[in-house]
Amino acid sequence: MSDLQHPNRWLHRFAVATCCAALLPIVVGAIVTTMKWGMAFYDWPSSDGHGMFAYPWFGSTIDKFTEHGHRLAGITIGCFSIVLAAWTWKSERRNWVCWLATGVLVGVIVQGLLGGGRVLADDPRMALLHGQFAACVLALMGSVALVTGHRWQHVSGQHPTPPSSRLKTLAWSLPAVLLIQGALGGWIRHLGGGLFEHVGFALIVFALAVAVVVLALRDGAAWLKANAWVLTFVLLLQVGLGAGAWITRFGWPTSGYVAVQGAPWQVVTRTAHAVTGQLLLLASVTLAVRVLRLDWLTRRELIAEMAVEGGLA
């Protein structure tokens, strides 16, 4: 965790761009799941016997057009990940950052294999795993973008004492809880069960997220506060989308609204709810990593001060 290296701004920007590019296969994949188009093709890596770039994409039906678009988006993020890993090894002196970027590339490869295995096995349980793993890879991409940024290496001195043990515990508990909640959401989307478990567990997620945000805002470090406000925004958005997904699926009798299966608003809210869940995991992981960084820096500075005082004595 040496701070001696001058950060490469363009590498950081490309890492951010990689996160943004990853949203393309995530969003398209969420649409595929919402519309139940995951088995539009029964072969992989070919599409109806055509090569990935030879398939007559624009002349296909909407389900095959979207699913093949998801596959092409996966290839796109694969290219981004290759460049990110190669660029990081070329310009970074921190080996752990290089291995983190390599982890992104490995994660994208594994994610592609999971998607292919889901098709070949025609197994919705693999679709659930495919979606969950995508959230983890996105969080890893966000971590690479975070540690290659200017603020990562110049945040020292913002915090007089290490973050509280309560904040450290809750900040790292939140991503784990969100993964469980994501799995429950995947249970609904892919296997048709777990609705009330998902809704009930959402109360635990919300309470834990609020506690993390409050502690981070009280902590005093501007670097943490910025991430905490982002987490708050995404959390409130996710709650609203969850309510919208419920209404568009079951209706709202008191208002006279009747849910229609496959209606545009239902597709939009359910898809957006799934995507925002992954963004919520991303925000929680980057906050936890920031807490870890501040804890390491402040402890290092305290040890250095104690060594100086001991030398003077």
FIMARSE-266327 format. One record per residue (C-alpha): x, y, z; residue number from 1; residue in three letters. Coordinates in steps of 0.5 Angstrom, whole numbers. Example, Ala and Ser with C-alpha at 12.3 -4.5 7.8 and 13.67 -1.06 7.14 Angstrom:
2
<atom><x>25</x><y>-9</y><z>16</z><n>1</n><res>ALA</res></atom>
<atom><x>27</x><y>-2</y><z>14</z><n>2</n><res>SER</res></atom>
# end
This chain:
313
<atom><x>0</x><y>0</y><z>0</z><n>1</n><res>MET</res></atom>
<atom><x>6</x><y>5</y><z>-1</z><n>2</n><res>SER</res></atom>
<atom><x>4</x><y>12</y><z>-3</z><n>3</n><res>ASP</res></atom>
<atom><x>10</x><y>14</y><z>-7</z><n>4</n><res>LEU</res></atom>
<atom><x>7</x><y>13</y><z>-14</z><n>5</n><res>GLN</res></atom>
<atom><x>4</x><y>18</y><z>-17</z><n>6</n><res>HIS</res></atom>
<atom><x>-3</x><y>16</y><z>-20</z><n>7</n><res>PRO</res></atom>
<atom><x>-4</x><y>15</y><z>-27</z><n>8</n><res>ASN</res></atom>
<atom><x>-10</x><y>19</y><z>-29</z><n>9</n><res>ARG</res></atom>
<atom><x>-12</x><y>16</y><z>-35</z><n>10</n><res>TRP</res></atom>
<atom><x>-11</x><y>9</y><z>-32</z><n>11</n><res>LEU</res></atom>
<atom><x>-16</x><y>11</y><z>-27</z><n>12</n><res>HIS</res></atom>
<atom><x>-21</x><y>14</y><z>-32</z><n>13</n><res>ARG</res></atom>
<atom><x>-20</x><y>8</y><z>-36</z><n>14</n><res>PHE</res></atom>
<atom><x>-22</x><y>4</y><z>-30</z><n>15</n><res>ALA</res></atom>
<atom><x>-28</x><y>8</y><z>-29</z><n>16</n><res>VAL</res></atom>
<atom><x>-30</x><y>7</y><z>-36</z><n>17</n><res>ALA</res></atom>
<atom><x>-29</x><y>0</y><z>-35</z><n>18</n><res>THR</res></atom>
<atom><x>-35</x><y>0</y><z>-29</z><n>19</n><res>CYS</res></atom>
<atom><x>-39</x><y>4</y><z>-34</z><n>20</n><res>CYS</res></atom>
<atom><x>-38</x><y>-1</y><z>-40</z><n>21</n><res>ALA</res></atom>
<atom><x>-40</x><y>-7</y><z>-35</z><n>22</n><res>ALA</res></atom>
<atom><x>-47</x><y>-4</y><z>-34</z><n>23</n><res>LEU</res></atom>
<atom><x>-49</x><y>-5</y><z>-41</z><n>24</n><res>LEU</res></atom>
<atom><x>-49</x><y>-13</y><z>-40</z><n>25</n><res>PRO</res></atom>
<atom><x>-52</x><y>-12</y><z>-33</z><n>26</n><res>ILE</res></atom>
<atom><x>-57</x><y>-8</y><z>-36</z><n>27</n><res>VAL</res></atom>
<atom><x>-59</x><y>-12</y><z>-42</z><n>28</n><res>VAL</res></atom>
<atom><x>-58</x><y>-19</y><z>-38</z><n>29</n><res>GLY</res></atom>
<atom><x>-63</x><y>-16</y><z>-33</z><n>30</n><res>ALA</res></atom>
<atom><x>-68</x><y>-15</y><z>-39</z><n>31</n><res>ILE</res></atom>
<atom><x>-67</x><y>-22</y><z>-41</z><n>32</n><res>VAL</res></atom>
<atom><x>-68</x><y>-24</y><z>-35</z><n>33</n><res>THR</res></atom>
<atom><x>-75</x><y>-20</y><z>-34</z><n>34</n><res>THR</res></atom>
<atom><x>-77</x><y>-22</y><z>-40</z><n>35</n><res>MET</res></atom>
<atom><x>-75</x><y>-29</y><z>-39</z><n>36</n><res>LYS</res></atom>
<atom><x>-71</x><y>-29</y><z>-46</z><n>37</n><res>TRP</res></atom>
<atom><x>-65</x><y>-33</y><z>-43</z><n>38</n><res>GLY</res></atom>
<atom><x>-66</x><y>-39</y><z>-47</z><n>39</n><res>MET</res></atom>
<atom><x>-67</x><y>-35</y><z>-54</z><n>40</n><res>ALA</res></atom>
<atom><x>-62</x><y>-40</y><z>-56</z><n>41</n><res>PHE</res></atom>
<atom><x>-60</x><y>-47</y><z>-54</z><n>42</n><res>TYR</res></atom>
<atom><x>-53</x><y>-47</y><z>-56</z><n>43</n><res>ASP</res></atom>
<atom><x>-47</x><y>-43</y><z>-54</z><n>44</n><res>TRP</res></atom>
<atom><x>-42</x><y>-40</y><z>-56</z><n>45</n><res>PRO</res></atom>
<atom><x>-45</x><y>-40</y><z>-62</z><n>46</n><res>SER</res></atom>
<atom><x>-52</x><y>-37</y><z>-63</z><n>47</n><res>SER</res></atom>
<atom><x>-57</x><y>-42</y><z>-67</z><n>48</n><res>ASP</res></atom>
<atom><x>-50</x><y>-45</y><z>-70</z><n>49</n><res>GLY</res></atom>
<atom><x>-48</x><y>-38</y><z>-73</z><n>50</n><res>HIS</res></atom>
<atom><x>-41</x><y>-35</y><z>-70</z><n>51</n><res>GLY</res></atom>
<atom><x>-41</x><y>-29</y><z>-65</z><n>52</n><res>MET</res></atom>
<atom><x>-40</x><y>-24</y><z>-70</z><n>53</n><res>PHE</res></atom>
<atom><x>-43</x><y>-28</y><z>-76</z><n>54</n><res>ALA</res></atom>
<atom><x>-50</x><y>-28</y><z>-73</z><n>55</n><res>TYR</res></atom>
<atom><x>-56</x><y>-24</y><z>-77</z><n>56</n><res>PRO</res></atom>
<atom><x>-57</x><y>-20</y><z>-71</z><n>57</n><res>TRP</res></atom>
<atom><x>-61</x><y>-14</y><z>-74</z><n>58</n><res>PHE</res></atom>
<atom><x>-66</x><y>-19</y><z>-77</z><n>59</n><res>GLY</res></atom>
<atom><x>-67</x><y>-23</y><z>-71</z><n>60</n><res>SER</res></atom>
<atom><x>-74</x><y>-23</y><z>-67</z><n>61</n><res>THR</res></atom>
<atom><x>-74</x><y>-19</y><z>-61</z><n>62</n><res>ILE</res></atom>
<atom><x>-72</x><y>-24</y><z>-56</z><n>63</n><res>ASP</res></atom>
<atom><x>-66</x><y>-27</y><z>-60</z><n>64</n><res>LYS</res></atom>
<atom><x>-64</x><y>-20</y><z>-61</z><n>65</n><res>PHE</res></atom>
<atom><x>-63</x><y>-18</y><z>-54</z><n>66</n><res>THR</res></atom>
<atom><x>-60</x><y>-24</y><z>-52</z><n>67</n><res>GLU</res></atom>
<atom><x>-55</x><y>-24</y><z>-57</z><n>68</n><res>HIS</res></atom>
<atom><x>-54</x><y>-17</y><z>-55</z><n>69</n><res>GLY</res></atom>
<atom><x>-52</x><y>-19</y><z>-48</z><n>70</n><res>HIS</res></atom>
<atom><x>-47</x><y>-24</y><z>-51</z><n>71</n><res>ARG</res></atom>
<atom><x>-44</x><y>-18</y><z>-55</z><n>72</n><res>LEU</res></atom>
<atom><x>-44</x><y>-14</y><z>-49</z><n>73</n><res>ALA</res></atom>
<atom><x>-40</x><y>-19</y><z>-45</z><n>74</n><res>GLY</res></atom>
<atom><x>-35</x><y>-19</y><z>-51</z><n>75</n><res>ILE</res></atom>
<atom><x>-34</x><y>-12</y><z>-50</z><n>76</n><res>THR</res></atom>
<atom><x>-33</x><y>-12</y><z>-43</z><n>77</n><res>ILE</res></atom>
<atom><x>-28</x><y>-17</y><z>-44</z><n>78</n><res>GLY</res></atom>
<atom><x>-24</x><y>-13</y><z>-48</z><n>79</n><res>CYS</res></atom>
<atom><x>-24</x><y>-7</y><z>-43</z><n>80</n><res>PHE</res></atom>
<atom><x>-22</x><y>-12</y><z>-38</z><n>81</n><res>SER</res></atom>
<atom><x>-16</x><y>-15</y><z>-42</z><n>82</n><res>ILE</res></atom>
<atom><x>-14</x><y>-7</y><z>-43</z><n>83</n><res>VAL</res></atom>
<atom><x>-15</x><y>-6</y><z>-36</z><n>84</n><res>LEU</res></atom>
<atom><x>-11</x><y>-11</y><z>-33</z><n>85</n><res>ALA</res></atom>
<atom><x>-5</x><y>-10</y><z>-39</z><n>86</n><res>ALA</res></atom>
<atom><x>-5</x><y>-3</y><z>-37</z><n>87</n><res>TRP</res></atom>
<atom><x>-5</x><y>-4</y><z>-30</z><n>88</n><res>THR</res></atom>
<atom><x>1</x><y>-9</y><z>-30</z><n>89</n><res>TRP</res></atom>
<atom><x>5</x><y>-4</y><z>-35</z><n>90</n><res>LYS</res></atom>
<atom><x>4</x><y>3</y><z>-31</z><n>91</n><res>SER</res></atom>
<atom><x>3</x><y>1</y><z>-24</z><n>92</n><res>GLU</res></atom>
<atom><x>8</x><y>-1</y><z>-19</z><n>93</n><res>ARG</res></atom>
<atom><x>4</x><y>-3</y><z>-13</z><n>94</n><res>ARG</res></atom>
<atom><x>3</x><y>-11</y><z>-15</z><n>95</n><res>ASN</res></atom>
<atom><x>-3</x><y>-12</y><z>-11</z><n>96</n><res>TRP</res></atom>
<atom><x>-7</x><y>-7</y><z>-15</z><n>97</n><res>VAL</res></atom>
<atom><x>-4</x><y>-11</y><z>-21</z><n>98</n><res>CYS</res></atom>
<atom><x>-7</x><y>-17</y><z>-18</z><n>99</n><res>TRP</res></atom>
<atom><x>-14</x><y>-14</y><z>-17</z><n>100</n><res>LEU</res></atom>
<atom><x>-14</x><y>-12</y><z>-24</z><n>101</n><res>ALA</res></atom>
<atom><x>-12</x><y>-19</y><z>-26</z><n>102</n><res>THR</res></atom>
<atom><x>-18</x><y>-21</y><z>-22</z><n>103</n><res>GLY</res></atom>
<atom><x>-23</x><y>-17</y><z>-26</z><n>104</n><res>VAL</res></atom>
<atom><x>-21</x><y>-20</y><z>-32</z><n>105</n><res>LEU</res></atom>
<atom><x>-21</x><y>-27</y><z>-29</z><n>106</n><res>VAL</res></atom>
<atom><x>-28</x><y>-25</y><z>-26</z><n>107</n><res>GLY</res></atom>
<atom><x>-31</x><y>-23</y><z>-33</z><n>108</n><res>VAL</res></atom>
<atom><x>-28</x><y>-30</y><z>-36</z><n>109</n><res>ILE</res></atom>
<atom><x>-31</x><y>-34</y><z>-31</z><n>110</n><res>VAL</res></atom>
<atom><x>-38</x><y>-30</y><z>-31</z><n>111</n><res>GLN</res></atom>
<atom><x>-38</x><y>-31</y><z>-39</z><n>112</n><res>GLY</res></atom>
<atom><x>-37</x><y>-39</y><z>-38</z><n>113</n><res>LEU</res></atom>
<atom><x>-43</x><y>-39</y><z>-32</z><n>114</n><res>LEU</res></atom>
<atom><x>-47</x><y>-35</y><z>-38</z><n>115</n><res>GLY</res></atom>
<atom><x>-45</x><y>-41</y><z>-43</z><n>116</n><res>GLY</res></atom>
<atom><x>-46</x><y>-46</y><z>-38</z><n>117</n><res>GLY</res></atom>
<atom><x>-53</x><y>-43</y><z>-36</z><n>118</n><res>ARG</res></atom>
<atom><x>-55</x><y>-44</y><z>-43</z><n>119</n><res>VAL</res></atom>
<atom><x>-52</x><y>-51</y><z>-45</z><n>120</n><res>LEU</res></atom>
<atom><x>-55</x><y>-54</y><z>-38</z><n>121</n><res>ALA</res></atom>
<atom><x>-62</x><y>-50</y><z>-39</z><n>122</n><res>ASP</res></atom>
<atom><x>-61</x><y>-49</y><z>-31</z><n>123</n><res>ASP</res></atom>
<atom><x>-64</x><y>-43</y><z>-28</z><n>124</n><res>PRO</res></atom>
<atom><x>-60</x><y>-44</y><z>-22</z><n>125</n><res>ARG</res></atom>
<atom><x>-54</x><y>-43</y><z>-26</z><n>126</n><res>MET</res></atom>
<atom><x>-58</x><y>-36</y><z>-28</z><n>127</n><res>ALA</res></atom>
<atom><x>-58</x><y>-34</y><z>-21</z><n>128</n><res>LEU</res></atom>
<atom><x>-51</x><y>-35</y><z>-20</z><n>129</n><res>LEU</res></atom>
<atom><x>-49</x><y>-32</y><z>-26</z><n>130</n><res>HIS</res></atom>
<atom><x>-53</x><y>-26</y><z>-24</z><n>131</n><res>GLY</res></atom>
<atom><x>-50</x><y>-26</y><z>-17</z><n>132</n><res>GLN</res></atom>
<atom><x>-43</x><y>-27</y><z>-20</z><n>133</n><res>PHE</res></atom>
<atom><x>-44</x><y>-21</y><z>-24</z><n>134</n><res>ALA</res></atom>
<atom><x>-45</x><y>-16</y><z>-18</z><n>135</n><res>ALA</res></atom>
<atom><x>-39</x><y>-19</y><z>-15</z><n>136</n><res>CYS</res></atom>
<atom><x>-35</x><y>-17</y><z>-21</z><n>137</n><res>VAL</res></atom>
<atom><x>-38</x><y>-10</y><z>-22</z><n>138</n><res>LEU</res></atom>
<atom><x>-36</x><y>-9</y><z>-14</z><n>139</n><res>ALA</res></atom>
<atom><x>-29</x><y>-11</y><z>-16</z><n>140</n><res>LEU</res></atom>
<atom><x>-28</x><y>-7</y><z>-22</z><n>141</n><res>MET</res></atom>
<atom><x>-31</x><y>-1</y><z>-17</z><n>142</n><res>GLY</res></atom>
<atom><x>-25</x><y>-3</y><z>-12</z><n>143</n><res>SER</res></atom>
<atom><x>-20</x><y>-2</y><z>-18</z><n>144</n><res>VAL</res></atom>
<atom><x>-23</x><y>5</y><z>-20</z><n>145</n><res>ALA</res></atom>
<atom><x>-22</x><y>7</y><z>-13</z><n>146</n><res>LEU</res></atom>
<atom><x>-15</x><y>5</y><z>-11</z><n>147</n><res>VAL</res></atom>
<atom><x>-12</x><y>8</y><z>-18</z><n>148</n><res>THR</res></atom>
<atom><x>-15</x><y>15</y><z>-16</z><n>149</n><res>GLY</res></atom>
<atom><x>-12</x><y>21</y><z>-14</z><n>150</n><res>HIS</res></atom>
<atom><x>-16</x><y>21</y><z>-7</z><n>151</n><res>ARG</res></atom>
<atom><x>-13</x><y>14</y><z>-5</z><n>152</n><res>TRP</res></atom>
<atom><x>-6</x><y>16</y><z>-5</z><n>153</n><res>GLN</res></atom>
<atom><x>-7</x><y>23</y><z>-2</z><n>154</n><res>HIS</res></atom>
<atom><x>-13</x><y>22</y><z>3</z><n>155</n><res>VAL</res></atom>
<atom><x>-7</x><y>21</y><z>9</z><n>156</n><res>SER</res></atom>
<atom><x>-8</x><y>27</y><z>14</z><n>157</n><res>GLY</res></atom>
<atom><x>-16</x><y>27</y><z>14</z><n>158</n><res>GLN</res></atom>
<atom><x>-17</x><y>23</y><z>20</z><n>159</n><res>HIS</res></atom>
<atom><x>-14</x><y>24</y><z>27</z><n>160</n><res>PRO</res></atom>
<atom><x>-16</x><y>17</y><z>29</z><n>161</n><res>THR</res></atom>
<atom><x>-18</x><y>10</y><z>26</z><n>162</n><res>PRO</res></atom>
<atom><x>-25</x><y>9</y><z>24</z><n>163</n><res>PRO</res></atom>
<atom><x>-29</x><y>6</y><z>30</z><n>164</n><res>SER</res></atom>
<atom><x>-29</x><y>-2</y><z>31</z><n>165</n><res>SER</res></atom>
<atom><x>-37</x><y>-1</y><z>30</z><n>166</n><res>ARG</res></atom>
<atom><x>-36</x><y>2</y><z>23</z><n>167</n><res>LEU</res></atom>
<atom><x>-31</x><y>-3</y><z>21</z><n>168</n><res>LYS</res></atom>
<atom><x>-35</x><y>-9</y><z>23</z><n>169</n><res>THR</res></atom>
<atom><x>-42</x><y>-6</y><z>20</z><n>170</n><res>LEU</res></atom>
<atom><x>-39</x><y>-3</y><z>14</z><n>171</n><res>ALA</res></atom>
<atom><x>-36</x><y>-10</y><z>12</z><n>172</n><res>TRP</res></atom>
<atom><x>-42</x><y>-13</y><z>14</z><n>173</n><res>SER</res></atom>
<atom><x>-47</x><y>-9</y><z>9</z><n>174</n><res>LEU</res></atom>
<atom><x>-44</x><y>-12</y><z>3</z><n>175</n><res>PRO</res></atom>
<atom><x>-45</x><y>-19</y><z>6</z><n>176</n><res>ALA</res></atom>
<atom><x>-52</x><y>-18</y><z>7</z><n>177</n><res>VAL</res></atom>
<atom><x>-53</x><y>-15</y><z>1</z><n>178</n><res>LEU</res></atom>
<atom><x>-51</x><y>-21</y><z>-3</z><n>179</n><res>LEU</res></atom>
<atom><x>-56</x><y>-25</y><z>1</z><n>180</n><res>ILE</res></atom>
<atom><x>-61</x><y>-20</y><z>-1</z><n>181</n><res>GLN</res></atom>
<atom><x>-59</x><y>-21</y><z>-8</z><n>182</n><res>GLY</res></atom>
<atom><x>-59</x><y>-28</y><z>-8</z><n>183</n><res>ALA</res></atom>
<atom><x>-66</x><y>-28</y><z>-5</z><n>184</n><res>LEU</res></atom>
<atom><x>-68</x><y>-23</y><z>-11</z><n>185</n><res>GLY</res></atom>
<atom><x>-65</x><y>-28</y><z>-16</z><n>186</n><res>GLY</res></atom>
<atom><x>-69</x><y>-33</y><z>-13</z><n>187</n><res>TRP</res></atom>
<atom><x>-75</x><y>-29</y><z>-15</z><n>188</n><res>ILE</res></atom>
<atom><x>-73</x><y>-28</y><z>-22</z><n>189</n><res>ARG</res></atom>
<atom><x>-70</x><y>-34</y><z>-24</z><n>190</n><res>HIS</res></atom>
<atom><x>-74</x><y>-40</y><z>-19</z><n>191</n><res>LEU</res></atom>
<atom><x>-81</x><y>-36</y><z>-18</z><n>192</n><res>GLY</res></atom>
<atom><x>-80</x><y>-37</y><z>-10</z><n>193</n><res>GLY</res></atom>
<atom><x>-77</x><y>-33</y><z>-4</z><n>194</n><res>GLY</res></atom>
<atom><x>-82</x><y>-27</y><z>-5</z><n>195</n><res>LEU</res></atom>
<atom><x>-83</x><y>-25</y><z>2</z><n>196</n><res>PHE</res></atom>
<atom><x>-77</x><y>-28</y><z>5</z><n>197</n><res>GLU</res></atom>
<atom><x>-74</x><y>-22</y><z>0</z><n>198</n><res>HIS</res></atom>
<atom><x>-78</x><y>-17</y><z>3</z><n>199</n><res>VAL</res></atom>
<atom><x>-77</x><y>-19</y><z>10</z><n>200</n><res>GLY</res></atom>
<atom><x>-70</x><y>-19</y><z>9</z><n>201</n><res>PHE</res></atom>
<atom><x>-70</x><y>-12</y><z>6</z><n>202</n><res>ALA</res></atom>
<atom><x>-72</x><y>-9</y><z>13</z><n>203</n><res>LEU</res></atom>
<atom><x>-65</x><y>-12</y><z>15</z><n>204</n><res>ILE</res></atom>
<atom><x>-61</x><y>-9</y><z>10</z><n>205</n><res>VAL</res></atom>
<atom><x>-65</x><y>-2</y><z>10</z><n>206</n><res>PHE</res></atom>
<atom><x>-63</x><y>-2</y><z>18</z><n>207</n><res>ALA</res></atom>
<atom><x>-56</x><y>-4</y><z>17</z><n>208</n><res>LEU</res></atom>
<atom><x>-55</x><y>1</y><z>11</z><n>209</n><res>ALA</res></atom>
<atom><x>-58</x><y>7</y><z>15</z><n>210</n><res>VAL</res></atom>
<atom><x>-53</x><y>5</y><z>21</z><n>211</n><res>ALA</res></atom>
<atom><x>-47</x><y>5</y><z>16</z><n>212</n><res>VAL</res></atom>
<atom><x>-49</x><y>11</y><z>13</z><n>213</n><res>VAL</res></atom>
<atom><x>-50</x><y>15</y><z>20</z><n>214</n><res>VAL</res></atom>
<atom><x>-43</x><y>12</y><z>23</z><n>215</n><res>LEU</res></atom>
<atom><x>-40</x><y>14</y><z>16</z><n>216</n><res>ALA</res></atom>
<atom><x>-43</x><y>21</y><z>16</z><n>217</n><res>LEU</res></atom>
<atom><x>-41</x><y>22</y><z>24</z><n>218</n><res>ARG</res></atom>
<atom><x>-34</x><y>19</y><z>23</z><n>219</n><res>ASP</res></atom>
<atom><x>-32</x><y>26</y><z>20</z><n>220</n><res>GLY</res></atom>
<atom><x>-27</x><y>24</y><z>14</z><n>221</n><res>ALA</res></atom>
<atom><x>-30</x><y>28</y><z>8</z><n>222</n><res>ALA</res></atom>
<atom><x>-28</x><y>22</y><z>4</z><n>223</n><res>TRP</res></atom>
<atom><x>-32</x><y>17</y><z>7</z><n>224</n><res>LEU</res></atom>
<atom><x>-38</x><y>22</y><z>7</z><n>225</n><res>LYS</res></atom>
<atom><x>-38</x><y>23</y><z>0</z><n>226</n><res>ALA</res></atom>
<atom><x>-39</x><y>15</y><z>-1</z><n>227</n><res>ASN</res></atom>
<atom><x>-44</x><y>15</y><z>5</z><n>228</n><res>ALA</res></atom>
<atom><x>-48</x><y>20</y><z>1</z><n>229</n><res>TRP</res></atom>
<atom><x>-48</x><y>16</y><z>-6</z><n>230</n><res>VAL</res></atom>
<atom><x>-50</x><y>10</y><z>-2</z><n>231</n><res>LEU</res></atom>
<atom><x>-56</x><y>14</y><z>1</z><n>232</n><res>THR</res></atom>
<atom><x>-58</x><y>16</y><z>-6</z><n>233</n><res>PHE</res></atom>
<atom><x>-58</x><y>9</y><z>-9</z><n>234</n><res>VAL</res></atom>
<atom><x>-61</x><y>6</y><z>-2</z><n>235</n><res>LEU</res></atom>
<atom><x>-67</x><y>10</y><z>-3</z><n>236</n><res>LEU</res></atom>
<atom><x>-67</x><y>9</y><z>-10</z><n>237</n><res>LEU</res></atom>
<atom><x>-67</x><y>2</y><z>-9</z><n>238</n><res>GLN</res></atom>
<atom><x>-73</x><y>2</y><z>-4</z><n>239</n><res>VAL</res></atom>
<atom><x>-77</x><y>6</y><z>-9</z><n>240</n><res>GLY</res></atom>
<atom><x>-76</x><y>1</y><z>-15</z><n>241</n><res>LEU</res></atom>
<atom><x>-78</x><y>-4</y><z>-10</z><n>242</n><res>GLY</res></atom>
<atom><x>-84</x><y>-1</y><z>-8</z><n>243</n><res>ALA</res></atom>
<atom><x>-85</x><y>0</y><z>-16</z><n>244</n><res>GLY</res></atom>
<atom><x>-84</x><y>-7</y><z>-17</z><n>245</n><res>ALA</res></atom>
<atom><x>-89</x><y>-10</y><z>-12</z><n>246</n><res>TRP</res></atom>
<atom><x>-94</x><y>-5</y><z>-15</z><n>247</n><res>ILE</res></atom>
<atom><x>-93</x><y>-7</y><z>-22</z><n>248</n><res>THR</res></atom>
<atom><x>-93</x><y>-14</y><z>-21</z><n>249</n><res>ARG</res></atom>
<atom><x>-99</x><y>-14</y><z>-16</z><n>250</n><res>PHE</res></atom>
<atom><x>-103</x><y>-8</y><z>-17</z><n>251</n><res>GLY</res></atom>
<atom><x>-106</x><y>-3</y><z>-12</z><n>252</n><res>TRP</res></atom>
<atom><x>-113</x><y>-4</y><z>-11</z><n>253</n><res>PRO</res></atom>
<atom><x>-114</x><y>2</y><z>-7</z><n>254</n><res>THR</res></atom>
<atom><x>-112</x><y>6</y><z>-13</z><n>255</n><res>SER</res></atom>
<atom><x>-116</x><y>2</y><z>-18</z><n>256</n><res>GLY</res></atom>
<atom><x>-109</x><y>0</y><z>-21</z><n>257</n><res>TYR</res></atom>
<atom><x>-109</x><y>-7</y><z>-24</z><n>258</n><res>VAL</res></atom>
<atom><x>-102</x><y>-10</y><z>-25</z><n>259</n><res>ALA</res></atom>
<atom><x>-101</x><y>-13</y><z>-33</z><n>260</n><res>VAL</res></atom>
<atom><x>-96</x><y>-18</y><z>-34</z><n>261</n><res>GLN</res></atom>
<atom><x>-91</x><y>-16</y><z>-39</z><n>262</n><res>GLY</res></atom>
<atom><x>-93</x><y>-9</y><z>-38</z><n>263</n><res>ALA</res></atom>
<atom><x>-88</x><y>-3</y><z>-40</z><n>264</n><res>PRO</res></atom>
<atom><x>-88</x><y>0</y><z>-33</z><n>265</n><res>TRP</res></atom>
<atom><x>-87</x><y>-7</y><z>-30</z><n>266</n><res>GLN</res></atom>
<atom><x>-81</x><y>-9</y><z>-34</z><n>267</n><res>VAL</res></atom>
<atom><x>-78</x><y>-2</y><z>-33</z><n>268</n><res>VAL</res></atom>
<atom><x>-79</x><y>-3</y><z>-25</z><n>269</n><res>THR</res></atom>
<atom><x>-77</x><y>-10</y><z>-24</z><n>270</n><res>ARG</res></atom>
<atom><x>-71</x><y>-9</y><z>-29</z><n>271</n><res>THR</res></atom>
<atom><x>-68</x><y>-3</y><z>-26</z><n>272</n><res>ALA</res></atom>
<atom><x>-69</x><y>-6</y><z>-19</z><n>273</n><res>HIS</res></atom>
<atom><x>-65</x><y>-11</y><z>-21</z><n>274</n><res>ALA</res></atom>
<atom><x>-59</x><y>-7</y><z>-23</z><n>275</n><res>VAL</res></atom>
<atom><x>-60</x><y>-2</y><z>-18</z><n>276</n><res>THR</res></atom>
<atom><x>-59</x><y>-8</y><z>-13</z><n>277</n><res>GLY</res></atom>
<atom><x>-52</x><y>-9</y><z>-16</z><n>278</n><res>GLN</res></atom>
<atom><x>-50</x><y>-1</y><z>-16</z><n>279</n><res>LEU</res></atom>
<atom><x>-52</x><y>-2</y><z>-8</z><n>280</n><res>LEU</res></atom>
<atom><x>-47</x><y>-7</y><z>-7</z><n>281</n><res>LEU</res></atom>
<atom><x>-42</x><y>-3</y><z>-11</z><n>282</n><res>LEU</res></atom>
<atom><x>-43</x><y>3</y><z>-7</z><n>283</n><res>ALA</res></atom>
<atom><x>-43</x><y>-1</y><z>0</z><n>284</n><res>SER</res></atom>
<atom><x>-36</x><y>-5</y><z>-2</z><n>285</n><res>VAL</res></atom>
<atom><x>-33</x><y>2</y><z>-4</z><n>286</n><res>THR</res></atom>
<atom><x>-35</x><y>5</y><z>3</z><n>287</n><res>LEU</res></atom>
<atom><x>-32</x><y>-1</y><z>6</z><n>288</n><res>ALA</res></atom>
<atom><x>-25</x><y>-1</y><z>2</z><n>289</n><res>VAL</res></atom>
<atom><x>-25</x><y>7</y><z>4</z><n>290</n><res>ARG</res></atom>
<atom><x>-26</x><y>5</y><z>11</z><n>291</n><res>VAL</res></atom>
<atom><x>-20</x><y>0</y><z>11</z><n>292</n><res>LEU</res></atom>
<atom><x>-16</x><y>5</y><z>8</z><n>293</n><res>ARG</res></atom>
<atom><x>-17</x><y>10</y><z>13</z><n>294</n><res>LEU</res></atom>
<atom><x>-16</x><y>5</y><z>18</z><n>295</n><res>ASP</res></atom>
<atom><x>-9</x><y>3</y><z>15</z><n>296</n><res>TRP</res></atom>
<atom><x>-7</x><y>10</y><z>14</z><n>297</n><res>LEU</res></atom>
<atom><x>-9</x><y>13</y><z>21</z><n>298</n><res>THR</res></atom>
<atom><x>-6</x><y>7</y><z>25</z><n>299</n><res>ARG</res></atom>
<atom><x>1</x><y>8</y><z>21</z><n>300</n><res>ARG</res></atom>
<atom><x>1</x><y>15</y><z>22</z><n>301</n><res>GLU</res></atom>
<atom><x>0</x><y>14</y><z>30</z><n>302</n><res>LEU</res></atom>
<atom><x>6</x><y>9</y><z>30</z><n>303</n><res>ILE</res></atom>
<atom><x>10</x><y>14</y><z>26</z><n>304</n><res>ALA</res></atom>
<atom><x>9</x><y>19</y><z>31</z><n>305</n><res>GLU</res></atom>
<atom><x>10</x><y>14</y><z>37</z><n>306</n><res>MET</res></atom>
<atom><x>17</x><y>12</y><z>34</z><n>307</n><res>ALA</res></atom>
<atom><x>18</x><y>20</y><z>33</z><n>308</n><res>VAL</res></atom>
<atom><x>16</x><y>21</y><z>40</z><n>309</n><res>GLU</res></atom>
<atom><x>20</x><y>15</y><z>43</z><n>310</n><res>GLY</res></atom>
<atom><x>26</x><y>18</y><z>39</z><n>311</n><res>GLY</res></atom>
<atom><x>26</x><y>25</y><z>42</z><n>312</n><res>LEU</res></atom>
<atom><x>25</x><y>22</y><z>49</z><n>313</n><res>ALA</res></atom>
# end
